[in-house]
């Protein structure tokens, strides 16, 4: 399955410099790090989160777990949970694990863990199991239009 056109068009329209990396089929951020022989901290793990009745994308280094309590506080939400897989398919029209970090495409806010920007280069999912994008942290921030915060915790 090729990289979705709306993802490529989004990056081109916003003039985001990026490199496409083709690789063997991977389903998790951990597998991507192993396949690409890079540190987990360089991989952007994107999670679809349901906060009360709204959906957001939480993006953090694959070396960290999402801290639901911190995110709940930032969002001022009563309940925060990982979205069900069928919702991911319904909203994003992609299979779970093949999501991109660019929430604006789907009109969903993005929250970034501040430690993600410590990496010089960030590798993020491109909307398929066989492709990833590599870009500078600055370009990743520009592409996601994310809200920066402390949303992760050590594994």
Buried (B, 14 or more C-beta within 10 A) or exposed (E): EEBBEEBBEBBEEEEBEBEEBEBEEBEEBBBBBEBBEBEBBBBBBBBBBBBEEEBBBBBBBBBBBBBBEBBBBBBEBEEBEBBEEEBBEEBBEBBBBBBBBBBBBBEBBBBBBEBBBEBEEBBBBBBBBBBBBBBBBEBBBBBBEBEBBBBBBEE
